[in-house]
């Protein structure tokens, strides 16, 4: 075996070792972010919102109301009611998303059980509870979404329904939450239902801030010499159709290919991972889209 061959093998082994270390570091970072986000949401629920009869939207809000009516621990319903939607998420969105969501939901549920006996910081002050609870909840949920997961099954349902409905994901979530907050009016009283809307609004704004303006849908432009490989990987692993556009470098004058693709906010972390696997130097621009309609591409699961 020549020295050149030995050097090449050594270099390849070193490169694999570096990639393995980077992957492990990113995985640990994702896990830590999900853990922090889930704990923050548990703190928000048990220390600020629930003691003041204020709820969040989605499955979390339903869980709070069922817990109040049955006098059973909140964590039980946070887990049980989210499980069917988690299974749907695994089938329709992907394994990475499902595992991230499962970790977040389990930690959040355990956290609410451990914090149940902790005294409320704003007892008898539903407005303060709604404001500070909404702030903390929004940060927690934002961290989990940024890490490629979710803490509530409502968004999964909305994504699935939007594929066969003229309504956007955001519109479907809003309709679902209107009924949930109406239910809160009967369980906790109408003033508390209004406080719940305040908490929900603040939480949504905080999620946007944490995720740098993250919206329901994202438009993505990618410039790379490996555009064919990246485009194929996005179609195969993310389940999204891509479009190749012709471009020209303003400075160099070289012809370039631009990949254009539209994704949901839950898919952003996976898209970045796919692009980085093929070309760490690729130019990636991501923008918000208010609404998306049309298209015949049938989405497949992430893997």
C-alpha angles and dihedrals in degrees: 000000000000125000089245091056092048091050091049092051091047091050092049091049091049091049091051090049092052092048090049092051092048091049092050091048092050091047092052090047091052092049093049092049092050091048092050092046093049092048091050091052091050090051091049093051101043101033102037117010111034097044088056096046092250120138139196124231128260127023090338091060092048090049091053092052094046090048090052093050096044098035089226124134115283093226092066093060094040087061101037098045093046096049098081091051091046089057089050089049090052092053099040107028105026151265097275092054092045095050092046090049093047092053091049095048094047093049091045092050093048090046093055090051093050093045096044094100095044110112116250115255092216105035113182092004106104094169093055089043091052094048099046094033090052092049094051094041092052093051091049096049091043092055092051094048090047088055093054101263142091138221099208133053095214093084091052090054091048092052092051094046093046090063090066099029135073087229122096123237091255093051092051092049090050093051092049092050093050088064092043094052090046088055089050088058091062095043103040103014131265097274089057090048088057091048087051090056089052091051091048093050092050091047092052091051091049091050089054091049094048091049095042096249096327109182135185093269132029133201113213130197118191127187116192141136087234093058094135093054093045093046092050091047092051091050094045102038103026097034094227128132114237133205124212114217129191117240141169128216110245093212103032099029089222119147113248137185118229123202115214121192137159119220140169120252091253090061098051096090092050093048092053090049092051093049093047091051091059102032122004089186095055118128110240124184119184124190137178121255120202094208141352126207135167130021127124101222110126108222120232129201124278118250 
